[in-house]
Amino acid sequence: MSNKVIVSIFLGLFFTFIFISLNIKHSASHEVNTTWESYNAPEEAGWSSEGLQRAREYFDSLNSTAAMVVYDGKVLFSWGNTSHNTNAHSVRKSFLSAYMDWKLKLVISI
C-alpha cells in the first residue's frame, strides 16, 4: 500500500472521529433549528411515490425512530421525529465503512 493511500485513510479516520466528537458535543449542548427545502412530490426528483410508500411501510414495521433522505440538496422524505437526536451507534459504522470505501476508490483511481 502506498504512502498516499495510508495518509488518506488516516486523515479520513481522523476527521471522521473529530466530526463525530464535535457533533456529539454540539448536539448535546443545544438544539439547532433549521429549515430544509423539500420536494412537493417524489416524482419531481425522479422517485416513485409507490416505491416510497412500500419503503415507508417497511420503515414502520422496523419500529425505527426517524428516517430522512436529502436528494440533490432537498428533502425527499422525512419520517418520524427528525428534530430530536437518535442513538445511532450501529449506523455510524456503516457510514464510516461506506465513506472509507469511497475514499479508497477515489485515492486509488488518482
Protein Blocks (a to p, Z undefined) as FASTA:
>chain_A
ZZklmmmmmmmmmmmmmmmmmmmmmmmmpccdddddddfbfklnopafklmmmmmmmmmm
nopabdcddeehiafbdghjfkbccdffkmmmmmmmmmmmmmmmmmmmZZ
